[in-house]
Amino acid sequence: MYLQVKSTGLEEKNRKVEEYVQQVQEHNEEVSLLNLEDIPATITLENNITYTQLSEYIADNNLETVQLQARGIDANGERVTFASKTYKGLFETDQMIKRLAQDNNIEFVGYNAMYVLIDSTQIISVQNDDLTFLIETSIADVPATLSNEKSVEFPHSLAWTIEELH
């Protein structure tokens, strides 16, 4: 599943996003009933959050992060996305992203999305977390997944789209 939003009015974009979120959440219900581990998933957060909020969110939801995405604002007021794998650990990744922002005169705003590996039994609790805007798995076709044709791609975050709606 992918969200296709063409340049339309704000109300139309908002309606399309709401329909898409509903469709993904219904799909998540189906996926949550499977007994699968390490499903690639993308979590788009409701708002930009601090490192402290991020680390608590990850701990509270027992998430295995693969990549963090963060928002910055450059000197011209343009949005900038930072993305970094987390193999060096959460703290070191945070420090690296903040150094990169500072070195490039970009205001660090906060974290807005992440790629994770998640078990099917965790999906609904993450979806229901107040900080989550949407969790979307890479499982497009449940029968194919059950026959071991599992995708390893992460869906794209909706961070840019929801920022445009606010």
N, C-alpha and C positions, 0 to 999 in steps of 0.2 A: 504494500500500500504506500502510495506517495501522495502528498498534498499538492495539487495543482491550483495555484491561485494566480490568475492573470490580473493585470492592472485594471481594477474596477473600483467602484466606490467603496468607502470604508464599511458601510452596512453590508454590502455584498461579500466583501472579504471576511468580515466577522461571521456572517452566516455560514460561509464555506468552511471556515476554521472550526466552528461549532459542530457542523455536520461531520467533519473529518474526525474530530476528537471523539464524538459519540461512536462512530464506526470503529475506531481503534479500541476504545474501551470495551465495546461489545466483543471484539476479537480477543482482547485480553482475557475476558471471562472464559472463553473457550480454551485458550492457551493455558490458563491457570489450572485447568483440570488435568493437564498432561503431567506425566512424571518425567520432566526433562531438567537437566542441569546445564549450567554455563551457556545460556541462551544470550547471544549478542542483543543488547537493547540500548536504546538512546533515551535518556531522561532529559526532558526540557523542564527547567524550573519555572515556577510562577513569576519570580522576580530575580534580579541579581542578588546574590548573597555573599556574605563575608567568608573568609577562610574558616573562622570558628563555626559559623552556621553550617558550612559545607562539611567539615569534619564530623560534626554532630549528626548531620543528616546521613552521611555514609555509615557511621557507627550504628545509629538507631535502626537503619534498614539493612545492616549487615551486607553492604554492597562490595563487590570486587570491581574496583574502577580500572578502566583501561586507558581512558583519556578524559581530560578536563577541558572545558571550553569556558572562556571568560570574555567579558566585555570591557573595552577601553574606549576612550574618546580622545582623538588626536587634537592638535593645536587648531585645526580648522573646524572642530566640532563634529567631525565625521566619526561614525562608529567603526571600531576595529575589533576583530575577533582574534583572541589568542587561543591556541589549542596545543596541548602537550600531553604526550603519553605519561603515565604515572609509574613507570617501572622503577624509578628511583625513590618512590615513596611520596606520600601526599604532601608532607611539609616541604621537602626539597622541590617538588613540582611547583608549589605555591611560590616559593622564594624565586625560582627561575622565571616564572611568568611575571612577577612583580619587578624583578631586575630588568627584564626585557622591556616592560612598559616604561620604567624610569629612564633607561638608557635611550629610549626613542621619544622622550617627552610626550608620553601618552598617559592620560589619567586612567588609572585602574578603577573600574566601576564595581566589578564583582563577578562571581561565577554564575553562569546561566544554563549550562547543560553539561552532560557527561555521557561517555560510553561506558557501559558496564557489562559484566557477565552475570547473569541472574538465573536463579532456579525458578521454574514455573510456579512453585508454591509461594514465591515472594511477590509476584507481579501485582496482585490486588492490594496488598498492604502498601507497597510503594505508590501505586496509583492513588490511594486514598490519603497519602501524606499531604498535609496542608502546603508544603513547599513544592510539591510536584504539579506541574501544569499537565504533562503527559509523559507516560512511559510507552515506548513503542518497540516491539520486538522485531527481529528479522524474520520471524516466522510468518510468511505470507500464506502458506498452504499447509494446514495441519496434517492432512493425509500424507503429503510428501515428506514432511518432517518425521512422521512416525515410521516411514520406510527408510530413514537414515539419509535423506537428501537435504540435510540441514544447511542453511545458508550461514555464511560467516561474515556477512556484511552488516554494518550498523546503519540504521535509518538516519536520515538527516534530522538535525535538531530544528525545532520550530521557533527558536529564539528570535531571529530577525523578523519573522512574520508577526509574532505576538507583540514585539516592540513597536511595530508599525501600527498596531491596533490600539495601543495605549497612548 
